[in-house]
Amino acid sequence: MTERQVHLLRKARRKLAASKVLVAQGFAEDAVSCAYYAMFYLAEAFLEGEGLSFSSHAAVTGEFGRVFAKSGRVSVEFHRYLLEASEERLGGDYEDVYTLSLEQANKHVERAEMFLRLAEERLKAT
């Protein structure tokens, strides 16, 4: 695992921990945002293992889908989790009237946990 991958996994763990605290305190939109960033950093870590680095969220999301999900290297559900969390994060962060429930937030936190387990399993072998 590269030094950057280690750093990205640490950031993902911190964002996931923050998302759990936020959802427990009733801050659904903020919890989703942190869960999304956990998944985003994990996608970056996967791409780093391929020698790929991108400056935009769209590029990271797209390349993760192309390189890992479409090829079958990871289940397509992880790409879908990333896309759905991104969409809800944007709504929660930028829309004037956009409400996320704690149930929705918990769903994204659980998905981020699964994504982290996948990354820890797959990336330790690199």
N, C-alpha and C positions, 0 to 999 in steps of 0.2 A: 504494500500500500504506500502511495506517495505521501509526502509531508502535507501536501494540499488536501488530499483525501482525508487524512487524519483530522486536519483542521475543519473540513466541511462536515465530517461526522460529529465532531464536538459541537459545532454550531447547530446542527440538526437536533442533537440531544437537548441542548439548552432551549431551543425554540419549542420542542415538544414538551419539555417540563413546564415552560411558561404557559403553553396552551392549556395544560391540565389545571394549573392554578387559576387561570382566567375563566375557564368553564366552571370550575368549582365556585367561583365568586359571582357567576351569573353574567359574565361579559362574553356573550356568544360571538359577536362579530370579531372581537380582538382575538379570541381563542382560535377562530377559523384562520385568521391572518397568520398567527404563529404556526398553526398546523401546516398551512400552505408553505410557509418558508422552510419548515423542517423538510417537507417533501422536495421543495425546490433545491435545497442544499444537497440532499441525497441524490437527486438527478444529476446535479453538477459533479458530485463525487463519482458516479458511474461514468460520466463522460470524460472526466479527468483520467480515468483508467484507460481510456482509449486515446489519450493525448489530445482531447478536444476541450476547448474552452470558448465560451461565448459571452457577449456583453449584454444581451437582452434576455428577458424572461421568455419571450416568444421563441427565440432561437434555442434556448436550453430545453424548453418543453417539446418543441418540434423535433429536435435531434434526439432527445431521449426516446421519443416515440419511434422515430425512424430506425435508430441504431439498436435499440433494445426491445421494444414492444413488437414492432412489425417483423423483426427477424426471429421472434420467438425466444430471445435470450431471457426475457422476463415476461411474465404474464401481462397481457394487454390491460388488465384491470389496474395495474399500477400507473400506467399512462393516463387512464381515465380518471383515477383518483387525483392525479396532479392537475389535470384539466378542470375537473369539477371544483376542486379547492381554489384554483386560480379564479374561476368565474365568481364564486361566492365571496372570495376575498375582495375582489374588485367591487362587487356590489356593496358589500359591507363597508368598505373604506371610502368609496367615492359617490355612491348614489345618495341623494337626499332622503328618499323614503325606501329603505331596504332593511328588512328585519330578518335576522336569522334566529332560529330557535336554539335552545340548549340541546335539543335532540339532534339538530343538524350539526351543531358544533361538536358534539360527542362523536358523531359519525366520522367527521374529518380527523379528530384526534385519534380515534381507533385506527383509521386508515394510515395515518402518519406513523403510528406504532408498528403496523405491519410492514410499512415501507422501510422503517429503520431496521427491523429484524432482517428483512431481505438484504439490505445493504451490508449489514454487519456480517451476515453469512457469506455473501458473494464476494465482498471486497477484501475480506481477510485473506482470501486465497491468492490475491494478486500481489 
